[in-house]
Amino acid sequence: MCRLVAYAGPAVFLDRLLIEPPASLVSQSLAARESKTVVNGDGCGIGWYDARPEPGLYRGVLPAWSDANLASLCTQIRARLFFAHVRSATFGEVATANCHPFAAGRHLFMHNGQIGDYARLRRCVDALIHDDHFPLRRGSSDSEAVFLAALGRGLDDDPVAAFASVLADIVTQTGCAKPLRFAAVHSDGNGVWAYRWASDGHPPTLYWRRLGDGVVVASEPFDAMPDAWTEVPCGSALHIGREGVVRVAAFAPAQATARAASGERLHGGRHQVDADGGQPDVGSDAGTGLNGALARWGAHGMNGASL
């Protein structure tokens, strides 16, 4: 399984969240704590939004712990919204085109999970990609195929319905005798959507927490405050708005067709929940906010991971 981190909030240098914490994403590439695959060394990547609507992107096949270019970029890039991913390949060779995040126009996408028995189902899944978007297919991974298929299902207008529709079609058209597992994050440069679902009810781990005025989503807690993190419920989609408002809605691919027909969306849908009702706000003072957390991480370093 892969590991990922997404951040939305006041601009921060990427290394403060990806390298400096005691169990940072770079550390997880070498020694993940909540993954069946301890080492995630089949490539890495970052995507970030700045002045332009389209995201910047860096991807490489080196393991994150030994990628000097990644480390250098993280110390220089300061962004209000960014994604980061370390890969443990389930299908597709170790190649830049198969590394996450994937970008198309203003959209970014990264994924942890797999389509079971994808080698046999690949032709059927690729057929779900609209002709207009198939030229964007650069790699051979199941993750990229799901992302490109969602582009043709209304990703611009209703991301939750788009991904639900794609996953529902994969299950119904292929049978999915082996599990389809989906822990993923998507952004259009404004909001961030995080999804956690599996056809067998056992999705990969996914958590979120507040850091001052920002919000982080991650495959596993990376700091020394595990109690500050909240697990994204199985069968849910979490949305982070531009003002940091976090909401959770049901994510049920089997019901995608019915939801689309009824006009339900994450914003204003009847199953929307204000996630902050059960999530402790970390605050913004020096002791508990983003600056305080970063200061504490600085004292711990990277737990032995090297760059």
C-alpha positions in Angstrom: 0.0 0.0 0.0 1.1 3.6 -0.7 1.2 6.5 1.7 0.0 10.0 1.1 -0.4 13.5 2.7 -2.6 16.4 1.6 -2.6 19.9 3.1 -4.9 22.9 2.7 -4.6 26.1 4.7 -2.3 29.1 5.1 0.8 28.7 3.0 3.6 26.6 4.5 6.9 25.2 3.2 6.4 21.6 2.2 9.4 20.3 4.2 7.7 21.4 7.5 5.0 18.7 7.0 6.7 16.2 4.7 10.2 15.9 6.1 10.5 17.4 9.6 7.8 15.6 11.6 9.0 12.5 13.6 7.1 10.1 11.4 7.1 12.2 8.2 6.0 10.9 4.8 9.6 10.6 3.8 10.2 8.5 6.9 7.1 6.4 6.0 8.6 5.6 2.6 11.2 3.6 4.4 9.2 2.5 7.5 5.4 2.9 7.4 3.7 2.1 10.6 0.1 1.4 9.5 0.6 -0.3 6.2 0.9 -3.9 5.2 3.8 -2.8 3.0 6.4 -1.3 5.3 8.6 0.0 2.6 7.1 2.4 -0.1 10.1 2.9 -2.4 8.6 2.6 -5.9 8.7 6.3 -6.5 7.4 9.5 -5.1 5.8 12.8 -6.1 4.4 16.2 -5.0 1.8 18.5 -6.5 1.0 22.0 -5.4 -1.1 25.1 -6.2 0.3 28.6 -6.3 -0.5 31.6 -8.5 -1.9 29.7 -11.5 -5.0 27.5 -11.5 -3.1 24.5 -12.8 -0.9 22.7 -10.2 2.8 22.3 -10.3 4.0 18.7 -10.4 7.2 16.7 -9.5 7.4 12.9 -9.8 10.3 10.6 -9.8 11.2 6.9 -9.5 13.7 7.2 -6.7 12.5 6.3 -3.2 11.6 9.5 -1.3 14.3 8.8 1.3 17.0 9.1 -1.4 15.5 11.7 -3.7 17.7 14.8 -3.3 15.6 16.8 -5.8 12.4 16.1 -3.8 14.1 17.3 -0.6 15.4 20.5 -2.3 12.0 21.3 -3.7 10.3 20.8 -0.4 12.6 23.3 1.3 11.9 25.9 -1.4 8.2 25.5 -2.3 5.7 27.3 -0.1 2.0 26.4 -0.9 -1.5 26.8 0.5 -2.6 23.5 -1.0 -0.4 20.5 -1.8 -0.3 16.7 -2.2 2.5 14.3 -1.6 2.7 10.5 -2.2 5.1 7.6 -1.8 4.4 4.6 -3.9 4.4 0.8 -3.3 3.4 -0.6 -6.6 0.5 -3.1 -6.9 0.4 -3.0 -10.7 2.5 -1.2 -13.3 6.2 -0.9 -13.5 8.3 1.5 -11.6 8.1 4.5 -13.9 7.5 8.2 -13.6 4.2 7.9 -15.5 2.9 5.6 -12.8 3.9 7.9 -9.9 1.4 10.0 -8.1 -0.1 12.6 -8.0 -1.7 12.7 -11.4 -2.7 16.0 -12.9 -5.1 17.0 -15.7 -5.9 20.7 -16.1 -6.7 22.2 -12.7 -7.2 18.7 -11.1 -4.8 16.7 -8.9 -5.4 13.1 -7.8 -3.6 10.5 -5.7 -4.7 7.1 -4.5 -3.8 4.3 -2.0 -5.4 1.0 -2.8 -6.0 -1.2 -5.8 -8.4 -2.8 -8.1 -8.2 -6.5 -7.4 -7.0 -8.7 -10.3 -6.4 -5.5 -12.3 -4.1 -7.3 -14.8 -7.2 -9.3 -16.0 -9.6 -6.3 -15.8 -7.4 -3.6 -17.3 -9.0 -3.5 -20.7 -12.5 -3.2 -19.2 -11.4 -0.4 -16.8 -9.6 1.5 -19.6 -12.8 1.4 -21.6 -14.4 3.6 -19.0 -12.1 6.5 -19.9 -13.9 8.9 -22.3 -12.3 9.3 -25.8 -11.5 13.0 -25.0 -9.4 12.0 -22.0 -7.8 8.8 -23.2 -4.8 10.7 -24.8 -3.9 11.8 -21.2 -3.3 8.1 -20.3 0.5 8.1 -19.8 1.1 5.1 -17.5 -0.4 1.7 -16.8 -1.7 2.0 -13.2 -5.2 1.4 -12.1 -5.1 4.7 -10.2 -4.6 6.8 -13.3 -7.4 4.9 -15.1 -9.9 5.7 -12.3 -8.8 9.4 -12.3 -9.2 9.8 -16.1 -12.5 8.0 -16.1 -13.8 10.4 -13.4 -12.9 13.3 -15.7 -15.6 12.2 -18.1 -18.2 11.6 -15.4 -18.5 15.3 -14.2 -15.4 15.7 -12.0 -15.6 19.5 -12.6 -19.1 19.7 -11.2 -19.6 16.9 -8.7 -16.4 15.0 -7.8 -18.1 12.7 -5.3 -20.7 11.5 -7.8 -18.0 11.2 -10.5 -15.8 8.9 -8.5 -18.7 7.0 -7.2 -20.0 6.4 -10.7 -16.6 5.1 -11.9 -16.2 2.7 -9.0 -19.8 1.5 -9.3 -19.2 0.7 -13.0 -16.0 -1.2 -12.2 -17.7 -3.4 -9.7 -20.8 -4.1 -11.9 -19.0 -4.5 -15.2 -16.1 -6.6 -14.0 -17.7 -8.4 -11.0 -14.6 -7.6 -8.9 -14.2 -11.1 -7.5 -11.2 -9.6 -5.6 -11.6 -6.4 -3.5 -11.5 -2.9 -4.9 -10.0 -0.6 -2.3 -10.0 3.1 -2.5 -8.5 5.7 -0.2 -7.9 8.7 -2.4 -7.6 12.5 -2.4 -8.6 14.9 -5.2 -8.5 18.7 -5.6 -9.5 21.3 -8.2 -7.3 24.0 -6.6 -10.2 25.3 -4.5 -11.6 22.4 -2.4 -10.1 19.1 -1.4 -12.0 15.8 -1.4 -10.8 12.7 0.5 -12.5 9.3 -0.1 -12.4 6.1 1.9 -14.3 3.0 0.6 -13.8 -0.6 -0.3 -16.0 -3.2 -2.0 -15.2 -5.7 0.9 -15.6 -3.1 3.7 -11.9 -3.0 4.5 -10.5 0.2 3.0 -6.9 1.5 3.5 -6.3 3.8 6.4 -7.0 7.5 6.1 -7.0 10.2 8.8 -7.4 14.0 9.1 -6.6 16.7 11.7 -6.4 20.4 12.1 -3.1 22.3 12.3 -3.9 25.8 13.3 -6.1 27.2 10.4 -5.1 24.4 8.1 -6.3 20.8 7.6 -4.2 17.8 6.9 -5.3 14.4 5.4 -2.9 11.5 5.7 -2.6 7.7 5.4 -1.4 7.6 8.9 -0.6 10.2 11.7 2.9 11.6 11.2 3.4 13.6 14.4 3.6 12.9 18.2 -0.1 13.6 18.7 -2.0 10.6 17.5 -5.1 11.5 19.5 -5.5 14.7 17.5 -6.2 12.7 14.4 -9.7 11.5 13.3 -10.2 8.5 11.1 -12.2 9.2 7.9 -15.1 6.7 8.3 -15.4 3.8 5.9 -17.8 4.7 3.1 -17.3 8.4 3.4 -16.1 11.4 1.5 -14.6 14.3 3.4 -14.5 17.8 1.9 -12.2 20.7 2.9 -13.5 24.1 1.8 -11.4 27.2 1.1 -12.1 28.6 4.6 -11.1 25.3 6.3 -14.6 24.1 6.9 -14.6 20.3 7.0 -17.7 18.2 6.1 -18.3 14.5 5.7 -20.8 12.9 3.4 -21.7 9.3 2.6 -19.7 7.8 -0.3 -21.6 4.8 -1.6 -20.6 3.9 -5.2 -23.4 1.3 -5.4 -25.9 4.1 -5.0 -24.2 6.5 -7.5 -26.9 6.3 -10.2 -29.7 6.9 -7.7 -27.8 9.9 -6.1 -27.1 11.5 -9.5 -30.8 11.2 -10.5 -31.9 12.8 -7.2 -29.4 15.7 -7.6 -27.7 15.1 -4.3 -24.2 16.5 -3.9 -21.7 16.8 -1.1 -22.6 20.5 -0.7 -26.2 20.5 0.6 -26.8 16.8 0.3 -29.1 15.5 3.0 -26.4 13.2 4.4 -23.9 16.0 4.9 -22.3 16.3 8.4 -20.2 19.0 9.8 -17.1 17.1 10.8 -16.0 19.7 13.3 -18.8 18.7 15.6 -16.7 15.8 16.8 -13.2 17.0 16.0 -11.2 18.9 18.6 -9.8 22.2 17.1 -6.1 22.3 17.6 -6.2 26.1 17.7 -3.8 28.7 16.5 -1.8 29.7 19.5 1.9 29.1 19.7 1.5 26.0 21.9 -1.1 24.1 20.0 -1.4 25.6 16.5 0.6 25.0 13.4 3.6 27.0 14.6 3.6 25.1 17.9 3.4 21.7 16.2 6.2 22.6 13.8 8.4 23.8 16.6 7.9 20.5 18.4 8.7 18.5 15.3 11.9 20.4 14.9 13.1 19.0 18.1 12.4 15.4 17.0 13.9 15.5 13.5 13.1 12.7 11.1 13.5 9.6 13.3 16.6 8.5 11.5 15.4 8.7 7.9 18.0 10.2 5.6 17.9 12.2 2.4 
